[in-house]
Amino acid sequence: MSYISFSGSDKDMTLDELEEVLEKARAAGALGHRYVYAGLSTSGKIKQVRFEVGDDY
């Protein structure tokens, strides 16, 4: 299993960045039934997201 990760250009991600990340993840082979992993700041904002790609199941 491999992963693809993205971070916001600032400390935290914006909605526009998250939308772009989702498009890139799909293009890289992330499947809709897979889980999304997120790193959050202490204030609960998304700092980083990670998607599983490959090894379809």
C-alpha positions as CSV (number, residue, x, y, z in Angstrom):
1,M,0.0,0.0,0.0
2,S,1.2,3.5,-0.8
3,Y,0.0,6.9,0.3
4,I,-0.2,10.4,-1.2
5,S,-0.1,13.4,1.2
6,F,-0.9,17.0,0.9
7,S,-0.4,20.1,3.2
8,G,-1.9,23.6,3.1
9,S,0.3,26.3,1.7
10,D,-0.1,28.1,5.0
11,K,-0.2,26.3,8.3
12,D,-3.8,25.1,7.7
13,M,-5.8,24.1,4.6
14,T,-8.5,26.2,3.0
15,L,-11.6,24.8,1.3
16,D,-10.1,25.6,-2.1
17,E,-6.9,23.7,-1.2
18,L,-9.0,20.8,0.0
19,E,-11.0,20.7,-3.2
20,E,-7.7,20.7,-5.3
21,V,-6.3,18.0,-3.1
22,L,-9.3,15.7,-3.7
23,E,-9.0,16.2,-7.4
24,K,-5.3,15.3,-7.3
25,A,-5.9,12.3,-5.1
26,R,-8.5,10.9,-7.5
27,A,-6.1,11.5,-10.4
28,A,-3.4,9.6,-8.5
29,G,-5.7,6.6,-8.1
30,A,-7.3,7.1,-4.6
31,L,-10.6,5.3,-4.6
32,G,-13.8,6.7,-3.0
33,H,-14.3,3.8,-0.6
34,R,-10.9,4.3,1.0
35,Y,-10.4,6.2,4.2
36,V,-9.0,9.8,4.4
37,Y,-6.4,10.5,7.1
38,A,-6.0,14.0,8.4
39,G,-3.6,15.8,10.7
40,L,-5.3,18.5,12.7
41,S,-4.0,21.6,14.4
42,T,-4.7,22.2,18.1
43,S,-7.6,24.4,17.0
44,G,-9.1,21.6,14.9
45,K,-8.2,22.9,11.5
46,I,-6.9,20.5,8.8
47,K,-3.1,20.7,8.4
48,Q,-2.5,17.7,6.2
49,V,-4.5,15.0,4.5
50,R,-3.3,11.5,3.3
51,F,-4.9,9.0,0.9
52,E,-4.2,5.4,0.2
53,V,-3.5,4.7,-3.5
54,G,-2.9,1.4,-5.2
55,D,-3.6,-2.2,-4.3
56,D,-7.3,-2.1,-5.1
57,Y,-9.6,-3.9,-2.7
